[in-house]
Amino acid sequence: MAIEVTMNPEQRRTYLDTLLANDGLSHIEEDPMAAYCPISLTQTPEQLKPYLQERQHILMEKVLAEAGIEAYDPATAPYSPDTNLTSQPDEIYLVDSSKIVGARFFVGHNLLPSTGFGIEAEKAKTYNRIAVILLDANIRISRMQPHRAIYLQYRDYSLEHERFIPVFQLLTEYNPGLGFNEGKPVLLGFDKKSGEVVDLEHEIYSRFTDLRYEYKGAVPTLQLKPENPEIFYENNPDTK
């Protein structure tokens, strides 16, 4: 394993200061024991929301909390599209960006054909968050998955969630950075005590082999059916 460091924790501070200044977020401090927990909201069918909310609850209250990490849930925030449809896009983007950069971790379930949090995930990658994406082995998702993230899978989250607690306990022992592992862009971890550098995804996979994510094309995707396709032509009578 040949690791090339392109950004260590000291360089990261300068890098983030520049990004924060350009985004108007210089007043935001990163909490190393906090997590932004993305969840699909706007596009999620009503009948699926209870399933996503259940897994979100287990993740926040029974996994992250046990690992000493305080979680933020955009679904219950004042700006959730389920409770607030009056705030404008620029306000929502600024608030959610603030919450993402204010938390060291970015952790959520990817279950739908379209994540519902693609912009947030790219923001987390750009700001070098420790991103952990949880996937259901029984559900196939898009292969468009950002690098420099840790992908883990399960089969029954309600029964297996305790296996993820030591993962996050281990991750809190590292400061993030950027680099390459044999030419592949990776999320690096710098041990807070020894300074040792590791490829975080590789480190987690080597210690928790049963949680390693494997893409399988034969696994079915969740099929979603539009409930109001008429909006495509309701104002254009010539297409009816």
N, C-alpha and C positions, 0 to 999 in steps of 0.2 A: 504494500500500500504506500503510494507516494503522494504525500499531502503537500500542496503548495498554498501557503498563506498569502492572501491578497489584502486582508484587512483584519488586524488584531484588535483587541478591546480598546487600546489607546487610540488607534486610527479610527475606530468606530465612533468614538466620541466626537472627533472633528467632523467626520462624515455626517453624523446625525445632526450636529449643530447647524451645518449648512442646509440640509434638507428641511429642518424645522423652521429656519429663518425664511427660506423661500416659500414655505407653505403657510407662513403666518402663525406658526405653532411653537415659537420659541419659549413660550410660558409653560409648556407641558413638560412635566418630569416623568421619566420612565420608572415604573414600579417593578422591580425585579421579581416580585411575588404576586403579580396580578396577571389575569388572562382576559382577553377579549374572546368571547365564544360566539362565533358567527352562526347564523341560522337562516335558512331560506324563509322569507316572509312574503314579499309582494307576489311571487308567482305560485305560492303553495296552495293547492286546493284545500278547501275547508276540511274535507274528510281525512286529509293526511296530517294536518297540524297536530292533532293529539299524539301521533306517533313520534313526530319530531320533538315536540315539547317534552315528552316523557324521557327521551334519550338526553335531551339538553339538561333536564333536571338531574338525572343520574350523574351526568358528567360534572355538573357544577357542584352539586351537594354531596355526592358520595365518592367522587374521585378527586377532583381538584381541591376541594375543601380539606379532604383527608391528607393531601400532600402539602397543605399549608398555603395554597394559592387561592387568592380571592378572585372570583369570576364576575364578569359583566355580561349581562344578557340583553342584547338589543331588542329582543321580542317583548320584554317587559319595560323597556325604557320609554320615556315620554314621547320619543320621536318614532316609535314603532308605527308602521303603516296600518296596523290593526286598530290603533287608538288615535292617530294623528294624521290627518290627510291635508292639513292646511299649511304646514311648514314647507318652505320652498327647497328645491334641490341643493342650492348652494349652502343652505343652513344645515341640511341633513349631512351633506358631504363633509362639512367642517366639523360637526359634532362627532360623527363616526370616525373620522380621521384622528381626532383628538383622543378618542377612547382607544383606538388601535395603538397609537404611538405612546400612550400612557401606560401600556401594559407590556411586559416582557414576552408574554406568551400569547399565541393565537391558536385556539384549539376548538375544533368543531367537527360535526358529522357531515360527511358528503354522501348523500343518499339519492338525490334526484338527478335526472339526466343533465340538468343544468344546475349547478350548485346553489345559485341564488345569492352567492357572496363572492363572485369572481373578482369584482373590483376591490373588495376588502382584502382578499387573499393576495392580490398583486401589491396592494399597499403594505401588507405585512412583510412581503418579500423585499420590497424596496427599502423598508425601514429595518431590515435585518431582525425581525422578531423570531422567536423560536416557535415555528409553526408546526403543529401536530394535527394531522387530518385523519379522522377515524372513519373507516369504511366497513360496510357490512359485506361479508364474503358471499352473501346470497344475492347481492344486487350489483349489477354492472353499471359503471358510470362512465362519463366521458374520459377519453385518454388524454385530453388537454389538461394536464396536471402540472402546476408550476414546480420547477426544481427548487432546491434549497428548502425543502420541507421534509418532515418525517411522516411517512404514511404507515398506518397500522390498521389491522383488520380484526374482526371478531365475527362470531356466528350468532350469538345471543347476548346482546349487551347487558341485559338485566341480570344474567347469570354470570357473566364474565367480567363485569366492570372492575372488580377488586384487583384484577391482574394488571390494570393500568396504573394503579396508585404508585407502585414502586418506580414505574417509568418516569412519572413526573417528579417524584422525590429525587431521582438521579439527575434529571435535567436541571433542577434548581442548583446543582453543584457546579454548573458551567456558566461562563459568560459567552455570548455568541460572537461570531465573526464570520468572515467569508473566505472562500478559497476553492481549490480544486483537488479532487482525488483522482489521480491518473487521468487527468484531462476533463473530468466531469465536474460541473459546478455543484458545490456542496455547501451545506450549512456547517460551519465549524463550531466546536465547543472548546473553550479554554478553561481548564480546571481552576476553580477559584483559589485552591490551596497550593497546588504544585505548578500551575501554569501549563501543564501538559495539554497539547492540542490534539483533538480527535475529530473525525468525521462523525457528526452526531447521529445521523441516520444509521451509519454502519455500526456505531457503538451500541445503539439501541437494538438493532437487529442481532448483534452478536450475543447480547445479554438476554434478550427476550425473543428467542427464535420463533416461538409459537405465535407471536403477534405480527410477524413480517407480512407485509402486504404483497399479494401476487395477483396481477391482472389476469383474468381468464375471460376470453372472448365469448365462451359458450354460456356464461352466466347471463340470465335475462336482465334487461333494464326495466325500470318501473314505467309502465305505460300511462301517460297522462292524456286525458280527453278534454278539449276545450269546451267550456259551458256556454260561451257567447261568441261563436265565430261570426255572428252577424255584424259585429262592430267593424269588420273589414269593409262592408259595403252599405251600412245603414244610411250613410249620407251621400251615397252615389247610386241613384236609382237605376242607372244604365247597367249596373253589374248584377242586379237581382235576377 
